[in-house]
Amino acid sequence: MNRGGDTDSMDKQRTLKEATSCVGIGLHSGRKVSLALRPAPADTGIVFCRLDENHLRIPATVEYLSHINHATCLARDGVRIETVEHLLAALCALGIDNVFIDLDGPEVPIMDGSAAPFIYLIHEAGIRHLPAARTVIKLTSPLTVSHEGRFVAAYPSDTLRLSYTINFNHPLLRHQEYSTEIDEANFIDEIAPARTFGFLKDVEIMRQRGLALGGSLDNAVVLGETGVLNNPLRFPDEFVRHKVLDLLGDLVLLGKPIHAHVVAMRAGHELHTQLVQSILDSKDSWELTTVPETAPAAAEVAEPVFARTAR
């Protein structure tokens, strides 16, 4: 995941050159929150820090997964960090292995509902290579989690590829599918700008439950009964591209980058994170490698393709 970089640098862990910050609104809390990204030493990982809670640190790993409530939430000792997936996806796509994320509230700011503002922040800070080797989870056997016709499956691959299918009972969302290899250029151009989305009919219900209090037409694509209320879309299939973004962010909870082809059908954060836990629990299904795979891809394990998935 190195845009224009040298091949050798892909072996090395990465962090930021300097700190950078922004201010925004929490999508669900509606509260103003300040966020800062700071460089971290090798083998630190991605670590959130609640400045308003005695600087409590919460690593971005599935061990600290708290709950799924229309977003991915982490918690430690009763202190939480919500809506982490967009920022985590941006960090992953740009190959940032080690960073401290300072927050003065319980939720990562939603910004414009996509990962593009976080890409800007990371580029503003700059990227620095560290002397430590980068370790990658390389899947060797397929794994699947499913529930009531929805599933997420991971298959061996020499790179990270994400394939997603969605199917909603809405004129614009009856069926969309998207598949891409994740590298820095593809993510920045094709995935990062895709915004989170929701249905107008659900907004009042969510707000009664204390959710989406910071949601607006400026930070989410909102669908009415017949169309989008805040056109234009950034892509004709922006909805499924955002699902790919969410999946990438949730995979960061593995704690290390992964080489696999992950195929999702009508899934969401709960199944994404169940797959993460399944991978970590199935230690005989993967190996750690510090060498980027450059050999031609071997024949893939048989897997579902979109042409065969049930509509």
NURO-223946 format. One record per residue (C-alpha): x, y, z. Coordinates in steps of 0.02 Angstrom, whole numbers, always signed. Each point is the difference from the previous one (the first is absolute). Layout:
! residues N
X, Y, Z
...
This chain:
! residues 311
+0, +0, +0
+133, +120, -54
-41, +134, -127
+154, +34, -103
+115, -69, +136
+143, -123, -17
-33, -186, +21
+121, -20, +145
-98, +126, +105
-150, -116, -3
+101, -113, +117
+11, +136, +132
-125, +62, +127
-65, +176, -25
-56, +145, +108
-29, +187, -25
+139, +129, -20
-89, +124, +114
-163, +31, +91
-157, +66, -83
-175, +39, +62
-179, +45, -44
-167, +41, +82
-168, -72, -46
-167, -68, +60
-39, -175, +61
-128, -82, -116
-97, -83, +140
+41, +108, +150
-19, +167, -90
+142, +67, +109
+146, +104, -59
+161, -99, +14
+184, +38, -32
+110, -134, -77
+189, -5, -16
+112, -129, -84
+176, -18, +73
+151, -104, -52
+29, -160, +100
+150, -116, +18
+15, -168, -89
-112, -139, +65
-118, +122, +86
-145, -34, -117
-148, +117, -20
-49, +66, +171
-141, +119, +48
+26, +116, +148
-147, +82, +91
+76, +163, +60
-156, +40, +101
+10, -168, +92
+172, +12, +80
+82, -37, -168
-65, -179, +3
+69, -98, -147
-108, -120, -101
+91, -104, -133
-93, -23, -165
-14, -189, +17
-148, -118, +11
+45, -33, +182
-74, +171, +39
-153, -15, -112
-146, +61, +103
-156, -5, -106
-71, +29, -173
-128, +141, -6
-6, +57, -181
+189, +23, +21
+150, -90, +74
+34, +44, +181
+148, -37, +114
+4, +11, +190
+115, -26, +148
-41, +18, +185
-169, +74, -43
+74, +133, -116
-50, -13, -182
+52, +58, -174
-138, -8, -131
-6, +6, -191
+183, -48, -24
-15, -89, -168
+24, +144, -124
+159, +62, +81
+68, -177, +19
-33, -34, -185
+100, +154, -50
+146, -47, +112
-1, -178, -68
-5, +52, -182
+147, +117, +23
+98, -135, +91
+8, +87, +170
+45, -134, +127
+34, +109, +152
-93, +156, +55
-75, +81, +154
-175, +69, -27
-46, +132, +131
-184, +41, +30
-87, +112, +126
-166, -90, -18
-77, -172, -26
-13, +0, -189
+112, +25, -151
-67, +152, -97
-104, -49, -152
+71, +141, -109
-89, -17, -170
-51, -181, +30
+145, -72, -99
+184, -40, +28
+62, +138, -117
+29, +131, +138
+107, -125, +96
+103, -34, -155
+33, +188, -8
+52, +2, +183
+122, -144, -23
+77, +79, -155
+14, +165, +93
+98, -85, +139
+109, -100, -120
+51, -182, +13
+162, -64, +76
+74, -175, -13
+62, -84, +158
+145, -123, +11
-110, -144, +63
-63, -133, -121
-184, -1, -46
-94, -160, +42
-148, -54, -107
-133, -131, +34
-4, -113, -153
-155, -108, -7
+33, -181, -49
-175, -75, +18
-174, +72, -32
-111, +59, +142
-183, +52, +0
-124, +77, +121
-184, +12, -46
-171, +42, +68
-171, -19, -84
+64, +7, -179
+130, +134, +32
+184, -45, +7
+181, +56, -1
+132, -122, -61
+189, +14, -14
+105, -98, -125
+189, -15, -24
+75, +136, -110
+169, +81, -28
-77, +173, +22
-149, +77, +89
-155, -1, -110
-175, +46, +60
-160, -49, -91
-170, +57, +61
-182, -25, -51
-147, +96, +74
-185, -21, -31
-129, +115, +81
-186, +19, -26
+19, +172, -79
-7, +57, -183
+182, +59, +2
+70, -143, +103
-79, -159, -62
+169, -69, -50
+177, +71, -4
+166, -90, -3
+180, +56, +0
+169, -86, +5
+173, +77, +12
+176, -34, +54
+42, +115, +144
+151, +109, -31
+29, +183, +37
-45, +65, -172
-160, -102, -17
-58, +46, +173
+30, +187, -21
-83, +10, -171
-137, -131, +10
-46, -36, +181
+47, +142, +120
-125, +128, -69
-150, -117, +22
-112, +66, +140
-101, -89, +131
-185, -12, -40
-167, -23, +84
-187, +2, -30
-109, +150, +43
-133, -115, +72
+126, -64, +129
+67, +169, +57
-136, +40, +128
+7, -176, +74
+190, +12, +16
-9, +170, +83
-127, -64, +126
+132, -130, +44
+134, +134, +20
+82, -36, -168
+37, +107, -154
-14, +159, +105
+140, +77, -104
-60, -66, -167
-41, +123, -138
-5, +16, -188
+180, +61, +13
+70, -161, +72
-108, -142, -66
-93, -52, -156
-184, -1, +49
-126, -100, -101
-183, +41, -8
-131, -118, -68
+42, +36, -181
+175, +73, -4
+148, +87, +79
-41, +160, +95
+174, +74, -20
+55, -35, -177
+116, -18, -88
+76, -166, +48
+189, -7, -11
-13, -169, -89
-153, -87, -75
+38, -144, +119
+58, +107, +147
-99, -107, +122
+92, -163, -30
+167, +91, -9
-33, +67, +174
-33, -177, +59
+173, -47, -65
+69, +147, +99
-86, -61, +159
+64, -177, -26
+179, +59, -20
-12, +103, +160
-69, -148, +97
+139, -114, -63
+125, +116, +86
-60, -76, +164
+107, -152, -44
+145, +103, +66
+105, -35, -156
-22, +19, -188
-73, -151, -89
+21, -82, -170
-166, -80, -46
-147, +16, -118
-147, +48, +110
-172, -23, -78
-152, +75, +86
-183, -25, -44
-129, +113, +84
+112, +11, +153
+38, +138, +123
+111, +45, +147
-58, -146, +107
+47, -132, -129
+160, +95, -46
+61, -6, +179
-57, -180, +22
+113, -45, -146
+144, +93, +84
-25, -102, +158
-16, -161, -100
+165, +32, -88
+91, +34, +163
-77, -155, +79
+47, -112, -149
+189, +7, +18
+22, -150, -115
-81, +98, -143
+134, +134, -19
+184, +38, +21
+101, +155, +37
+119, +62, -133
+117, +149, -8
+35, -15, -187
-120, +76, -129
-64, -134, -118
+57, +37, -178
-18, -173, -81
-144, -31, -121
-161, -40, +91
-35, -184, +26
-166, -75, -49
-130, +68, +119
-110, -107, +111
-174, -15, -74
-106, +145, +60
-165, +84, -37
-1, +120, -146
-127, +137, -23
-75, -85, -152
-52, -145, +112
-56, +92, +156
-184, +6, +38
-82, +165, -42
